[in-house]
Amino acid sequence: LDLLEGLELDFPPAVLVLTGIDDESTARLALDLGVHSYLTKPVLASELRLAAMSALRRGRLEREQRSTILRLTERIGEQETAAHARIVEEREIAFLAQQEAVHALARAIESRDIVTGAHVNRMSSYCALIAEALGLPAEEQRDISLAARLHDIGKVAVPDRILFKGGPLDPDELWVVQSHCSVGYEILSRSSSSVLQLAAQIALTHHEWFDGRGYPRGLRGEDIPLAGRIAAIADVFDALTSERPYRGALELDTAIELMQRERATHFDPELLDIFLALQLAMLDA
């Protein structure tokens, strides 16, 4: 961390920290210093590849944004350049404010359960991978990845005895857990922030099924917003491949097989094919 504090680069690299120090305060300090991912040993090869891909993607998007601004600057006059710069600056300031709001809310969630924080980080990275593979604009990729961090914010209303229960839930407990979608939407939808509005949409729809059997509204197909369909895939994949109170993490090939069985039932088939192709490519690497 002393080395990171001493870095003074115009375009700092995306830094990954792989360490044996599993300490929340150290991890938060590293992230505040600009570290992209803080990984504690032992680390799964797939998780390390995901962190590296996410870091490379962020660097590529930053370079593309700088290149776009440079090309625009060369083509327009001084007055238009100044106007454009003000617009870009205002948008960046607005995004940074929204980003800070999301991170503050995410930290509040993570303070209740550190495992949730790890899930949120991985899940939002998976969302970014899908959005990039779809060819969505860079800003939209960034917004979806950021907004997805709040997909489970409604679980703040779920009592610990239910949220951390190791066994099966009874019908009443299941209803309480499922209500987190609507609660999350109510929390986030009151904001005028575009990112928080997108987060509200994801919170409400990430448990909808493509065939209409999901909750809370039983939406079907493309009636489910794109961001919700993306988040559904990312959320389930990370749940399957991570440790849970009631079971261990599944192997990557097992998780892929299980999700393929729910193609066009639980998941948007086109999005699922795109995401699983990326995971199979990593498996073969």
SULTATA-V493051 format. One line per field, one symbol per residue. burial: 1 if it has 9 or more other C-alpha atoms within 8 Angstrom, else 0. A space follows every 10 residues. Layout:
# SULTATA-V493051
burial = ???
This chain:
# SULTATA-V493051
burial = 0000000000 0001110010 0000001001 1010111111 0000000111 1101110110 1000000000 0110000000 1000000000 0000000110 0100111011 0000011011 1111111111 1100010001 1111111111 1111100100 0110100010 0011011111 1111111110 0000111111 1111111111 1111110111 1001101111 1111101111 1100000011 0000110010 0111111100 1101110000 01100
